[in-house]
Amino acid sequence: MSSEEKSFVLSEAQKRDLLLLARNSIAAYLAELPLPLAEAPILSDFHAGVFVSLHIGERLRGCIGYVEGSHALLQALQETAISAASRDPRFEPVSAEELSQVEIEISVLSPLRKIASPAEIVPGKHGVMVRLGHHQGLLLPQVALHYNWEPSPAGVETFLEHVCQKAGLPAEGWKDPNTEIFVFEAEVFSEASISEDSTE
């Protein structure tokens, strides 16, 4: 996140705590046990948008989140982790047997910033949300990196087309003067990235 857009920097220990909370929350939900207490120093009163993405290998297995920090981060994380595992309408719910194969990725979002021009978008740095009437769609910053959409006018247009399609709009819906376009940044970390960092 940029110095202007980010409001909090997570330590490696806090990232590990959040990943563990997400995994333990999913495991407890699947086992029909009480959820673990959502407690962490400093983070208890911190509000931010958050998405939880679940992967098995290269395959997405679920992704759900809160765009804005209307909930405390720890509470939002528990809810989105469970929802990603059980309520993403694109996938069958994750089973208890699958959970050991699942890699958890967390994206903590900066506040949304409405932009006046698509030229302000930098694929790979920014996530994008579009809104037109009751249609709304969002793609996280790492999506552009995954698909190698370059920080160029063509890359921006491709990014916007995919966000519009996710919102249920025509690919060129972003050109509608009534379409609102927002950018945000995200602190993205996963169980794999934390494990790799810990071995360096």
Residue, then its C-alpha position, 0 to 999 in steps of 0.5 A: m500500500s502507498s503511504e497515502e492509502k495505507s492505514f496500517v502495517l502488519s508485522e510478520a507475527q500479526k500476519r501469522d496470527l491472522l492466517l492461523l485465526a482464519r484456518n482455525s475458524i474454518a476448521a471449527y466451523l467444519a467440525e461444528l465446534p465453537l469458533p476460536l476467540a478473535e483476539a490479537p494485540i493492537l488489531s482488536d479495534f482495527h477496521a479494514g476491508v478484508f478478503v480471504s482466498l482459498h486455493i488448492g494448488e493453482r485452483l481457486r477454491g473460494c474467495i469472499g470478503y468485505v470491501e470496506g472496514s464496516h466490521a472490526l478486522l478480526q471479526a470480518l476475517q473469521e466471517t470471510a474465511i468461513s464464507a469463502a469455505s462454505r458460501d462462495p456460490r461458484f464452488e461446492p463447500v470445502s470439506a473437512e478432508e480438503l482443508s489440509q490441502v487448502e492454502i489460505e491467502i488474506s488481503v487487507l484492503s486500504p480505503l477505497r478511493k474514487i478516481a476521475s480517470p482510468a489513467e490513475i489505475v496501475p495494474g499490479k498495484h491497485g485493485v479496482m471496483v466499479r459501480l453502476g446502479h445496483h451492479q458492483g464488481l471488484l478484483l484484487p490487485q494480485v489478479a492483474l499480476h496473476y494474468n500478467w496485465e501490464p501497467s499500460p493503457a492496454g493492461v488497464e483496459t483489460f483490467l476494467e473489462h474483467v471488473c465490469q464482467k464480474a459486476g454483470l456489466p458489458a465489458e465496456g461498461w466502465k466507459d459509461p459516464n455514470t459508472e463509478i471507478f474506485v481503486f485501493e491497495a492491499e497487503v496480501f499474504s498467504e501461508a506459503s509466503i509466510s512459510e517462505d519468509s520464515t526460512e530465509 
